[in-house]
Amino acid sequence: MSNKKTIIQFVLALMIVSGSWITLQAQTNSCWGNFRGDSKLSGVSNASLPGKPTLLWNFNAQDGIKASPVVCNGIVVVGTLEGSLYGIKTDGTLKWKINTEYSVEAPALIVDGVVYVGNLDGTLYAVDLNTGAIRWTYQTENMIMGSPAFYSKGKKSVILVGSYDYYLHGVDPETGKGLWKYETDNFINGSCALYSGMAVFGGCDGFIHMVDALTGKVRSSMSISTYVASSAGIDRDHAYVGDYDGRFSAVDLLGKKVDWVFENKEANLPFIGSPAIYGDRVFIGNRDKFVYCLNKNSGKLVWKYNTGGRVDASPVVVGNRVLIASMRGDLFLLERKSGKLVWTYELGTAVHANPAVVNNRIYVAGDDGRVYCFGKK
């Protein structure tokens, strides 16, 4: 009996690993194509940074930016509140620009030389990364606020995007044709993480949903809060996600239960950003101005750091440091193990979304409409 159980456990583990391998858009030295670095939304960069990064350039997009930049093949892609989508070369000069006519608050996704991005008109665009030429558009019935995700298995591929029309949409990445729709009970604000062939996401209905990425068929859903505004990060069989009520939860996806909940009961302010997950720790910012480092297995506080401003942006782990951006307009590098401050830079403008860290550089967008690049001179 024990041998049979061991074999079954091995097969299940192999299935999970295989599913993860298929979905992973691996981060490379030249590509941060997903706003959290990979398809599990782990928020970990494999780049290295100088001890004291220096501002190399800034690019003026001439309108506010709430979306995270993404970078691939020497091109930085970011949208603006006026509806423009920019392709900026990594030397800080303009490559291309298109006008989508409505605000772009969602981060873009770059896969195989194509940019996928949605706007507040509910239009999903597929744009050529090198030229800015629009390949196709797909229309949802309400705003798109989260980044698209990409899943592929065998000869089948799908772009997954949530909308305020209550649906998660599965779209053909080649043609822009709708493949399926999965209905929730409220707005979908965040992005999908991918786990064992499933799209995992929260919504304003307070549920964590697990949906087959190729078919749109529901695998499971469970209520964890009243309102989930952020995107979950996945590590092994757990999703880590914050909610608008100020709770941060570890959700066992196999057991379909919440393992632990962390909250600052003195504030109970929202978790807007997504976590970064590295080793046995998870890092998350809150509107109470703190960045928290928690033990991912128990939820116990390891350290916290007061940034002096709301933290809506998601942390990024870079080697032995954690990169944080605040709504006060500051960037911080903290020691990953202790939370000790090792570098800071005052941008002087609010930062809504997490930076991209690739090719040993930091790319971050500000409310002042500028994209900033930091690295080593």
Backbone hydrogen bonds, N-H to C=O, Kabsch-Sander energy under -0.5 kcal/mol:
donor,donor_aa,acceptor,acceptor_aa,energy
5,K,1,M,-2.3
6,T,2,S,-2.2
7,I,3,N,-2.2
8,I,4,K,-2.3
9,Q,5,K,-2.5
10,F,6,T,-2.3
11,V,7,I,-2.6
12,L,8,I,-2.5
13,A,9,Q,-2.4
14,L,10,F,-2.5
15,M,11,V,-2.4
16,I,12,L,-2.1
17,V,13,A,-2.7
18,S,14,L,-2.7
19,G,15,M,-2.4
20,S,16,I,-2.3
21,W,17,V,-2.2
22,I,18,S,-1.9
23,T,19,G,-1.6
24,L,20,S,-1.5
26,A,24,L,-1.1
28,T,31,C,-1.3
31,C,28,T,-0.9
32,W,71,V,-3.9
37,G,34,N,-2.3
41,L,38,D,-1.6
43,G,36,R,-2.1
44,V,36,R,-0.6
45,S,317,V,-3.0
54,T,375,G,-3.4
56,L,373,C,-3.3
57,W,373,C,-1.2
59,F,371,V,-2.5
61,A,59,F,-0.8
61,A,369,G,-3.5
65,I,366,G,-0.8
70,V,77,V,-2.0
71,V,32,W,-1.7
72,C,75,I,-2.2
73,N,30,S,-1.1
74,G,30,S,-0.6
75,I,72,C,-1.5
76,V,88,I,-3.7
77,V,70,V,-3.2
78,V,86,Y,-1.6
80,T,84,S,-2.1
81,L,64,G,-2.6
83,G,80,T,-1.3
85,L,98,I,-2.7
86,Y,78,V,-2.8
87,G,96,W,-2.7
88,I,76,V,-3.1
88,I,86,Y,-0.5
89,K,93,T,-2.9
90,T,74,G,-1.5
92,G,89,K,-2.6
95,K,87,G,-2.8
96,W,87,G,-1.9
98,I,85,L,-2.2
100,T,83,G,-3.2
100,T,98,I,-0.6
104,V,80,T,-2.6
105,E,103,S,-0.7
106,A,118,G,-0.6
108,A,68,S,-0.6
109,L,116,Y,-2.2
110,I,33,G,-2.1
111,V,109,L,-0.5
111,V,114,V,-2.5
114,V,111,V,-1.5
115,V,127,V,-3.6
116,Y,109,L,-3.2
117,V,125,Y,-1.9
119,N,123,T,-1.3
120,L,103,S,-2.5
122,G,119,N,-1.8
124,L,138,Y,-3.3
125,Y,117,V,-3.4
125,Y,123,T,-0.5
126,A,136,W,-2.2
127,V,115,V,-2.9
128,D,133,A,-3.1
129,L,113,G,-2.5
132,G,128,D,-2.6
135,R,126,A,-3.2
135,R,133,A,-0.5
136,W,126,A,-1.1
138,Y,124,L,-2.3
140,T,122,G,-3.0
140,T,138,Y,-0.6
144,I,119,N,-1.7
145,M,143,M,-0.6
149,A,160,L,-2.2
151,Y,158,V,-2.3
153,K,156,K,-2.9
156,K,153,K,-2.2
158,V,151,Y,-2.5
159,I,171,V,-3.0
160,L,149,A,-2.8
161,V,169,H,-2.0
163,S,167,Y,-1.6
164,Y,143,M,-2.7
166,Y,163,S,-1.1
168,L,182,Y,-2.7
169,H,161,V,-3.0
169,H,167,Y,-0.6
170,G,180,W,-2.7
171,V,159,I,-2.8
171,V,169,H,-0.5
172,D,177,K,-3.0
176,G,172,D,-2.5
179,L,170,G,-3.6
180,W,170,G,-1.4
182,Y,168,L,-2.7
184,T,166,Y,-2.7
188,I,163,S,-1.2
189,N,187,F,-0.6
193,A,200,V,-2.6
194,L,39,S,-2.5
195,Y,198,M,-2.6
198,M,195,Y,-1.9
199,A,211,V,-3.3
200,V,193,A,-3.4
200,V,198,M,-0.6
201,F,199,A,-0.5
201,F,209,H,-1.9
203,G,207,F,-0.9
204,C,187,F,-3.0
206,G,203,G,-2.0
208,I,222,M,-2.7
209,H,201,F,-3.3
209,H,207,F,-0.6
210,M,220,S,-3.0
211,V,199,A,-2.3
212,D,217,K,-3.2
213,A,197,G,-2.4
216,G,212,D,-2.7
219,R,210,M,-3.3
220,S,210,M,-1.9
222,M,208,I,-1.9
224,I,206,G,-3.0
225,S,206,G,-1.8
228,V,203,G,-2.0
229,A,227,Y,-0.7
230,S,242,G,-0.6
233,G,240,Y,-2.2
234,I,40,K,-2.5
235,D,238,H,-2.5
238,H,235,D,-2.1
239,A,251,V,-2.4
240,Y,233,G,-2.9
241,V,239,A,-0.5
241,V,249,S,-2.2
243,D,247,R,-1.9
244,Y,227,Y,-2.8
246,G,243,D,-1.3
248,F,262,F,-2.7
249,S,241,V,-3.1
250,A,260,W,-2.2
251,V,239,A,-3.3
251,V,249,S,-0.6
252,D,250,A,-0.5
252,D,257,K,-3.2
253,L,237,D,-2.7
253,L,251,V,-0.8
254,L,237,D,-0.6
256,K,252,D,-1.4
257,K,252,D,-1.3
259,D,250,A,-2.7
259,D,257,K,-0.6
260,W,250,A,-0.9
262,F,248,F,-2.9
264,N,246,G,-0.6
265,K,263,E,-1.1
267,A,264,N,-1.6
268,N,264,N,-2.9
271,F,243,D,-2.2
272,I,270,P,-0.7
276,A,283,F,-2.2
277,I,42,S,-2.4
278,Y,281,R,-2.4
281,R,278,Y,-2.2
282,V,294,L,-2.3
283,F,276,A,-3.0
284,I,292,Y,-2.2
286,N,290,F,-1.9
287,R,270,P,-1.9
289,K,286,N,-1.4
291,V,305,Y,-2.2
292,Y,284,I,-3.3
293,C,303,W,-2.8
294,L,282,V,-2.8
294,L,292,Y,-0.5
295,N,300,K,-2.6
296,K,280,D,-2.4
296,K,294,L,-0.6
299,G,295,N,-3.1
302,V,293,C,-3.3
303,W,293,C,-1.4
305,Y,291,V,-2.2
307,T,289,K,-2.9
307,T,305,Y,-0.7
311,V,286,N,-1.6
312,D,310,R,-0.7
313,A,325,A,-0.5
316,V,323,L,-1.8
317,V,43,G,-2.6
318,V,316,V,-0.5
318,V,321,R,-2.7
319,G,45,S,-0.7
321,R,318,V,-1.6
322,V,334,L,-2.5
323,L,316,V,-3.4
324,I,332,F,-2.6
326,S,330,D,-2.1
327,M,310,R,-3.3
329,G,326,S,-1.1
331,L,345,Y,-2.7
332,F,324,I,-2.6
333,L,343,W,-2.7
334,L,322,V,-2.4
335,E,340,K,-2.9
336,R,320,N,-3.0
339,G,335,E,-2.5
342,V,333,L,-2.9
343,W,333,L,-1.3
345,Y,331,L,-1.9
347,L,329,G,-2.7
347,L,345,Y,-0.8
348,G,329,G,-1.6
351,V,326,S,-1.2
352,H,350,A,-0.5
356,A,363,Y,-2.6
358,V,356,A,-0.5
358,V,361,R,-1.7
361,R,358,V,-1.5
362,I,374,F,-2.5
363,Y,356,A,-2.8
364,V,372,Y,-2.3
366,G,370,R,-2.5
367,D,350,A,-2.5
369,G,366,G,-1.7
371,V,59,F,-2.4
372,Y,364,V,-3.4
372,Y,370,R,-0.5
373,C,57,W,-2.5
374,F,362,I,-2.6
375,G,54,T,-2.4
